[in-house]
């Protein structure tokens, strides 16, 4: 087993569902009601799962309108597999379609991962739209609005080396530079060698762009297991 947080380990079987690494840290597996391995728990104190169970993601059938060579496919599939953002209709994702502010807000709260905890949910709903002028759930969402909403919950470290070019409203500039400096950008947004970037801030956000930004911002490993 090898991960970015714990390094490489060789585990030996103690029991068909229980393994042990060189330091004696245990890894336990659990089956679902169908008898398939669905969960694991690793007691390595450096591991992401030291205080939480991990659940296997059940990948779903591919969308008919998302090509295999699409730069957005992995992000779309991740969010679909986690029931964060699914089909627009039938087996079609509508990758270049737009979203309303309310639709993006719903997806963002699911991607953030704390929508199942009622004590935090209402506070996150209010925090999410702080600093956004004239939020209207039925109106289309722009890329800069999405960036501010993500940053309100993500709180990424601000980056001073990123320089925005093109039109960006002042209320969104800090959030965009923070996300870009942390690599939270969609595949169509490129940071130039001089650290300038055109975020295309005032354009409407597409569904595929939303999937990339959300998957990069929050990561599939942070979501709570549904009870």
C-alpha positions in Angstrom: 0.0 0.0 0.0 1.3 3.5 -0.9 -0.3 6.9 -0.3 0.9 10.4 -0.3 0.4 10.8 3.5 1.7 7.6 4.9 4.3 6.5 2.3 4.7 2.8 1.3 3.8 -0.1 3.6 3.6 -3.9 3.3 0.7 -5.4 5.1 0.2 -9.0 6.3 -3.1 -10.7 6.8 -4.1 -11.4 10.4 -7.6 -12.4 9.4 -9.4 -12.3 6.0 -10.7 -8.8 6.9 -7.9 -7.6 9.1 -4.3 -6.7 8.1 -1.3 -5.2 9.9 1.6 -3.1 8.7 5.2 -3.1 9.8 4.5 -0.9 12.8 1.5 -2.9 14.0 -1.1 -0.4 12.6 -4.2 -2.3 11.7 -6.3 -2.0 8.5 -9.8 -3.5 8.7 -12.2 -4.1 5.9 -16.0 -4.4 6.1 -18.5 -6.0 3.7 -21.8 -4.5 2.6 -25.1 -6.3 2.8 -24.3 -8.0 -0.5 -21.0 -9.4 0.8 -18.8 -7.1 -1.2 -15.9 -5.1 0.3 -17.3 -1.6 0.7 -15.4 0.0 3.6 -11.9 0.1 5.2 -10.4 1.6 8.3 -6.6 2.2 8.8 -5.2 3.0 12.2 -1.9 4.6 10.9 -1.8 7.9 12.7 -0.5 9.7 9.6 -3.3 8.4 7.4 -6.3 10.4 6.2 -8.5 7.6 7.6 -7.1 7.6 11.1 -10.3 9.1 12.5 -12.7 8.0 9.8 -13.9 5.1 7.8 -13.4 5.1 4.1 -16.1 4.0 1.6 -15.5 2.6 -1.8 -16.9 4.7 -4.6 -19.3 3.0 -6.9 -18.6 4.4 -10.3 -21.7 4.7 -12.6 -22.2 4.3 -16.3 -20.6 6.9 -18.4 -22.6 9.8 -19.8 -23.4 9.5 -23.5 -22.4 13.2 -24.2 -19.0 13.2 -22.4 -16.3 11.9 -24.7 -13.6 9.6 -23.2 -10.9 12.0 -24.2 -12.6 15.0 -22.5 -10.3 16.8 -20.1 -13.3 17.1 -17.8 -14.4 13.4 -17.8 -12.6 12.4 -14.6 -14.1 15.3 -12.6 -17.6 14.7 -14.0 -17.4 10.9 -13.2 -16.1 11.6 -9.6 -19.0 14.0 -8.8 -21.5 11.6 -10.4 -20.2 8.6 -8.5 -20.6 10.5 -5.2 -24.1 11.7 -6.0 -22.9 15.3 -5.9 -23.8 16.2 -9.5 -25.5 13.9 -11.9 -27.2 13.8 -15.3 -29.1 16.8 -16.6 -31.6 14.4 -18.2 -31.5 10.7 -19.0 -27.9 9.6 -19.6 -26.8 13.1 -20.7 -24.7 15.4 -18.5 -24.9 18.5 -20.7 -21.3 19.4 -20.1 -21.4 22.8 -21.7 -24.8 23.8 -20.4 -25.1 26.6 -17.8 -26.3 26.5 -14.2 -28.3 28.8 -12.1 -26.9 30.3 -8.9 -29.3 28.1 -6.9 -28.3 24.9 -8.8 -24.6 25.6 -8.1 -25.3 26.4 -4.5 -27.0 23.0 -4.0 -24.1 21.1 -5.7 -21.5 23.1 -3.8 -23.0 22.2 -0.4 -23.0 18.5 -1.3 -19.4 18.8 -2.6 -18.3 20.5 0.6 -19.5 17.4 2.4 -21.3 18.8 5.5 -24.8 18.9 4.2 -25.7 15.8 6.3 -24.9 17.6 9.6 -27.8 19.9 10.4 -25.9 22.0 12.9 -23.5 23.2 10.3 -25.7 23.2 7.2 -27.6 26.5 7.8 -24.4 28.3 8.7 -22.7 27.1 5.5 -25.6 28.2 3.4 -25.2 31.8 4.7 -21.4 31.7 4.6 -21.4 30.5 1.0 -22.9 33.7 -0.4 -21.0 36.3 1.7 -19.6 39.0 -0.5 -21.7 38.3 -3.6 -23.8 41.2 -4.7 -27.4 40.5 -5.6 -27.5 36.7 -5.2 -30.5 35.4 -7.1 -31.1 31.6 -7.1 -32.9 31.6 -10.5 -30.3 33.7 -12.4 -27.3 32.2 -14.2 -24.1 31.9 -12.3 -20.8 33.4 -13.5 -17.4 32.0 -13.0 -16.4 34.7 -10.6 -19.5 34.1 -8.5 -18.7 30.4 -8.3 -15.1 31.1 -7.3 -16.3 33.3 -4.4 -18.8 30.8 -3.2 -16.2 28.0 -3.3 -13.6 30.1 -1.5 -16.1 31.1 1.2 -16.2 27.4 2.2 -12.8 26.3 1.1 -10.8 29.1 2.6 -7.8 28.4 0.4 -4.6 30.2 1.3 -4.4 33.4 -0.7 -1.7 33.6 -3.4 0.1 36.8 -4.0 2.0 35.6 -7.2 -1.1 35.3 -9.4 -2.0 38.2 -11.6 -5.5 38.4 -13.1 -5.9 39.7 -16.6 -9.2 40.3 -18.4 -12.3 41.7 -16.6 -12.9 40.6 -13.0 -15.0 42.6 -10.5 -13.1 43.7 -7.4 -15.3 41.7 -5.0 -14.2 38.5 -6.7 -10.5 39.1 -7.3 -9.1 37.8 -4.0 -11.1 34.6 -4.1 -10.1 33.8 -7.7 -6.4 34.4 -7.0 -6.5 32.2 -3.9 -8.1 29.3 -5.8 -5.8 29.7 -8.9 -2.7 29.8 -6.7 -3.7 26.5 -5.1 -4.3 24.9 -8.5 -8.1 24.9 -8.3 -8.8 25.8 -11.9 -10.6 24.0 -14.7 -8.6 22.5 -17.6 -9.4 25.3 -20.0 -7.9 27.9 -17.7 -4.1 28.3 -18.1 -1.6 30.1 -15.9 1.0 31.8 -18.1 4.7 31.7 -17.4 4.6 35.2 -15.9 1.8 34.1 -13.5 -0.9 36.0 -15.4 -4.2 34.2 -15.9 -7.5 35.1 -17.6 -10.1 33.4 -15.5 -12.9 34.5 -17.9 -14.5 35.8 -14.7 -17.7 37.3 -16.1 -18.6 34.4 -18.4 -21.3 32.0 -17.3 -20.1 28.9 -15.6 -20.6 25.6 -17.5 -21.6 22.3 -15.9 -18.2 20.7 -16.8 -16.3 23.7 -15.4 -18.3 23.4 -12.2 -17.4 19.7 -11.9 -13.7 20.4 -12.3 -13.6 23.3 -9.8 -15.6 21.4 -7.1 -13.6 18.2 -7.5 -10.3 20.0 -7.2 -11.5 22.2 -4.3 -12.9 19.6 -2.0 -11.7 16.1 -3.1 -13.6 12.9 -2.9 -11.8 11.7 0.2 -13.3 14.4 2.5 -17.0 13.5 2.2 -18.8 11.9 5.1 -20.2 8.4 4.6 -24.0 8.4 4.2 -25.7 6.6 7.1 
